[in-house]
Amino acid sequence: MKRVVAAMVVLTLVAGAAAAIAQSKPNFAGKWTLVPDPNAPAPTGRGRGMGGLGQAFSAEQNDKTLTVVTTNEQIGEIKAVYNLDGTESKNPISFGGQSVDRVSKVKWDGAKLVITTTTNFNGNALESTQAWSLDATGNLVVESTSNFTGTPTTTKATYKKG
């Protein structure tokens, strides 16, 4: 009888831990504004940096998708919808009469959301990755890695909600 009770206690603890892990996936919905890093070098050129999110963006999230809307001076509003179930998301953008294909896949790494995007520009496939997480104060931290310049480059940006 003691073994049955012990087994039930273990099953209850495992089920509770699984539920806690499932609930640990953060919701990134909101309007986000870049927190300037006083130690970062000043941006050069016209690149957007910050993993393509820019100075500010908005995000909506439900059980199935994360929708991110940014604004770019040259292109205007850019909307990307990411499937949170790991299936491919296609988010092409058009500017200057050209279309750029972007295909993304999302995976959860604990409480971190990892978005891997392949961008096809003039027959060249370029890959970038964004890892989204919330820090202890509720700020969004985005670590971005891309090979757009031929050499992998990693940046880290922090965004404040509001």
Secondary structure, 3 states (H helix, E strand, C coil): CHHHHHHHHHHHHHHHHHHHHHHCCCCCCEEEEEECCCCCCCCCCCCCCHHHCCCEEEEEECCCEEEEEEEECCCEEEEEEEECCCCCEECCEEECCEEEEEEEEEEEECCEEEEEEEEEECCEEEEEEEEEEECCCCCEEEEEEECCCCCCEEEEEEEEEC
